[in-house]
Amino acid sequence: DDRRSEGTAEAGQKWKIDGAIDSFAKAIKLSPTNQESYFALAEVYSETGRHKEALEKIREYLGNTNMSAGAIIPNTAGAYLLSAHIYERSGDYPNAAAHYEKLLAMNQMNTNTLIAVLNNLACLYNDHLDKVDGAYSLAQRAREMAPRVPSIAETLGWIVFSKGGYSRALTLLHEAAVDPVLAEKPEYLYHVGMANYMLGAEEDARDAF
């Protein structure tokens, strides 16, 4: 019976999730300053839709008095980055953007993380927060730091499209197609189709759509 099989699979998945939550919670009790356990537990909560509990766990980590007593400096940048991802996953784009902005102000990231934060914040500004000029500045900065990264070219291309630069947008989007996985994503194909459509290339637009 298919329904019985599905029910068994769901029960098994729930058992694994509950087991992971229990394991990480026990690890925190045993080692209250263990960043990895806090972050892992927050990830499990968020991935199962329990975003509020995930964010509470991160706040608990940042406010942990055991760290100050042991002269341990909490990984604030890591906590803000994870919080931004959770807010974004939950659809709370203003708070996601606010945490990415805090990260940029802190200036405590390695180059790869900085590029990712610039790219993510640019997407939020452009797609959800109606800050196209700010999005362009961030994406252009990411592009200067990573001129050959397809996802950066795709982000910048769509922002340029939003600003009305359809020809340049299409050039950037075609450049991003060197990544075969990205090139098959519906969102990317939609962007290419829209750029072609606005340039009057309706056949190419239909092919993309």
Buried (B, 14 or more C-beta within 10 A) or exposed (E): EEEEEEEEEEEEEEEEBEEBBEBBEEBBEEEBBBBEBBBBBBBBBBBBEBBEBBBEBBEBBBEBEEBEEEEEEBBBBBBBBBBBBBBBBBEBBEBBBBBBBBBBEEEEBEEEBBBBBBBBBBBBBBBBBEBBEBBBBBBBBBBEBBEEBBBBBBBBBBBBBBBEBBEBBBBBBBBBBEBEEBBEEEEBBEBBBBBBBBBEBEEBBEEBE
